Amino acid sequence: MRCVIARFPFDLTKSGVLESMKGIKPEPVTGESVIIGRRHYPVKQVGEVVTRQDRRDFSAGEVLRAMSRLGFTCRALPEAAPACGESPLQRASAMLGTPLSG
């Protein structure tokens, strides 16, 4: 499959990505990830290995799109769950603290 990552065209295949990632130890996942085989890899690590480019040269979104089009399972950033039953006003009040009585 032809895709463009960091303005460069790549012909990627699922088997090619699997071969490239073989023997690569996954870094800790702190954001978006791709499941390759049984391992969860950070999307930037996958992009760096597959494209041989510096991580700063491409976005996570470019690699996520390419990997999902190839059939890999991709996970986006988990959204922060709001505190149970608190309104935004209550959260803001709690961050500011309670007023001093005097």
N, C-alpha and C positions, 0 to 999 in steps of 0.2 A: 504494500500500500504506500502510495506517495503522500508524504505530509511535509509541511514546512515548519521548522522549529528554528527560531532565532534567524529568520530570513534565509535559511539554507534548506534546500530540498533534500529529503531523505526517503529512500525506499525501504520501509520497515516491514518485516514479517513477524508473525507471532513466534515462529521457531527461531528466527534470528535474535529476537529479544531474549527468549529463553536461553539460548546459547551464550549470549553476551553476559547474562546475569548469573550463569552457572559459576559457582565458586566464589561469588561476591557475598561477603558478610553484610547483612542489613545493618544500617545505622539506626539509632533510636528514632522512632517515628514521633514527631511533635506536631505535624500538620497533615497535609494531604498525603495519601499513600496509595501504592499500587500493590496488589497481591500477585506475585509471580511464583508459580509453584505453590508451596505452602508457606511462603515467607511474605511478610509485609515490609515493603521498602518505601522510604521517603521518595516522593515523586522527583525531587531534584537529584537524588542519587541515581535513580533510573535514567533520567535525562542525561546526566553527565556520562554515565557508562555507555549508553546507547549511541549518543551523538559525538562523544569525545570532545565536548565543548565545556567551557567553564560554566558553573552553575549560575553565574551572574549574567550570562548571555541570553538566557531564555526564561520564560515564565513557567510557573507550575501548571497554569492552565493549558499551555501549548502541549505539554507532555501528557497531561490528563486526557485531553481530547484524543491524542494519538493512541494512547494505551487503551482507552475505552473503545475506540474504533477497531482496534486489533482483537478485542474480546477479553481483555484483562479486566478484573474487578478493581474499580478505583473507589477510594473513600475520600470524601471532602473533609474539610475542617468540621469538627463537631461544633454545633452552635451551643453557646452557653445557655444553660437552662435558668430561667428566672427563679428567684427564691420563692419558695412555696407561699402563695397567698399574699405576697407583698406588692403593693402598687409602686410605680416609679417614684411617687412623692414620698412614700414611706422609706424606700431605699435611700433616697437623697437625704432625708432627715436623719436616718441612721448613720450615714457617712459624715454628716456635719456634726453629729453629736446632739445631746440634749442641752437645752438652754440652762444656764445657771440660775437658780432661784436666790433671791436675795433681798 
